[in-house]
Amino acid sequence: MKQTTLHKLKIFIRNRQALVLKDGDLLIGALAFGVLPCSIEFMGIHPQYRKRGIQKIFWMRCWKIIVRIRIFQ
């Protein structure tokens, strides 16, 4: 992962606008999203964990978070 991408991802994590999935110390996947406007800023899945439905899990969880946030604003 590029240093600038990692830096941006850390900012999204700090702002609670990211989902991160780990297997021990290994980062399996990450998704960073914007709330207003609703957008996916970054999504990456480790090559060894692709084709396991992780993208769909990220998308479904992200959508639930965005809907909940937008309802309460």
N, C-alpha and C positions, 0 to 999 in steps of 0.2 A: 504494500500500500504506500502510495506517495506521501511524503511528509506533509504537504499542504492538505491533502485529503484527510489524513489522520488528525491534523490540527482542527479542521472544520468539524469532523465527526466528534471530537472531544467537546467542542463548543455546543453542538446539538445535544450531546449527552448531558452536559452541565445545565442546559436549558430545559431538560426533560422532554426533548423532541427527537428522541432516538430509541430504537429497539436494538438490543444487542444480545446475541446468543453465543454462549461459550461452551466448550467441552474441556473442562479443566482450565488450563492456561491458553488454550487455542481458541482464537476468535473464529467461530463458524460462520457468522453472518451479522450484518448490521444494516439498519435502515434508518435514515434521517429524514424527517418530514417537517414541512412548514404547515402552520395552522391557517393563517390568513395571508395569502390565499392558500387553499388546500393544495399541497404539492409534495411530491417525493423528491427530495434533494439528492439522495444517494441511497443505493442499495447494492450490497455486495454479498456473495455467498462463496465460501471457500470451495475450491474445485472438488475436493473429496466428498463434499456434502451436498452437491447439486443433485437434482432429480430425486429429492426426498420430500418434496412438498414444503420446504422451508419458505420459499417465496410466497406461497399462498397463506401460510400461517402469519408471516409478517404483514401482508396486505390486509388480512381480516382484522388483525389486532390494531394496526395503524388506523384503519377506517373507524373502528369502535372508539378509539381515543379521540380522533378528530371530531366525530359526531358529538361525543360527550362534551368536549371543550367548547364547540361552537354553540351548543344548546345553552350552556351556562354563561356565555358572554353577552 
